[in-house]
Amino acid sequence: MPKNSDSSATGRSVLSDVVTSCLADIDGIAERFLIDVQDIEGYAGSPVQDQDLRDTAVASMELLLRMVGGLPVPERLALMSDALGHRRASQGVPLESLLRAVRMDFRILWTEMLGRVPAESLSDFTHDAVRVWEAVEFHVTRVHAGYMDELASMAHEKEQQRAFLLSRLLSSDGRDPQLLGQAARALGVSPQGSFVVAVGAGSARREFRAGVARAQAEDYLHERDGALILVLEDRRPPSGRATVAVPAWLTGLRCFVAPVAGSLAEVPTMVRVALEAVAVLDFTAPGHQSIRQAWGPVAAARLGGRRTDPGT
């Protein structure tokens, strides 16, 4: 029993000495990491600055060494894994490249630690590889979580910006070049493109949303003041635009399809036409309706004889 106790104490002492030695050479270890990380696709030529890489490498190695050695983790390091994930996501580093770089910490750190172990203790020390691996995996998990959180936040901000700019566009007369440019970039469309504008019937919102989802066109569906508005760019080559631009999947949905907008500047007008029409048409029968069916009910509504969609 005393022999095992002495062996355990010796092992802890060797580990402590190795961790202390590595901490004293933390800058050198980080430099060796920096040499290898340049070979990982996604880092070379990325917007990540050299000083950022160096500071992160030093902090990561210190965090891992403290975890392996059972040392206190200062506040400046406690949240660095999550922060690293957030930062690399915002810098556009691919997730696979980031995780490869972080997992490379194990090889770098373990090689450095082994080089500091006395020959007579090397056999027993190899059991501590598990401690190093567990520390690295904890670090990887937190980096991954931070990365995904940042992606979700960026997607939410992008969607908010899209909704804001679309709302401004639809409230405008379509004549502001700056607004048209901003809206086009946010929506991922060409200002000079032609567009299909459709508004779902109030009684068939769920059906309309589901149909758009089946067509994988959710990115072009917007909700404004309770209305579901589809603004779909006609991306066909010019030679194919002699035919009607309304896609076949849309014709079977209960909605109003406005006349084709010849440019993004015409979209606000067509949305107003669609909103006015969808409020007075009867969508009991399946399928879409167009200006041909709408002009009579719209005229009657303007004269005071208003008809409404039974579901609105």
Buried (B, 14 or more C-beta within 10 A) or exposed (E): EEEEEEEEEEBEEBBEBBBEBBBEBBEEBBEBBBEEBEEBEBBEEBEBEEEBBBEBBBBBBBBBBBBBBEBEEEEEBEEBBBBBBBBBBBBEBBBEBBBBBBBBBBEBBBEBBBEBBEEEBEEBBEEBEEBBBEBBEBBBBBBBBBBBBBBEEEEEEEEEEBBEBBBBBBEBEBEBEEBBEBBBEBBEBEBEBBBBBBBBBBBBBEBBBEBBEEBEBEEBBBEBEEBBBBBBBBEEEEEEEEEEBBBEEBBEBBBBBBBBBEBBBBBBBBBEBBBBBBBBBBBEEEEBBBBEBBEEBBEEBEEEEEBBBEEB
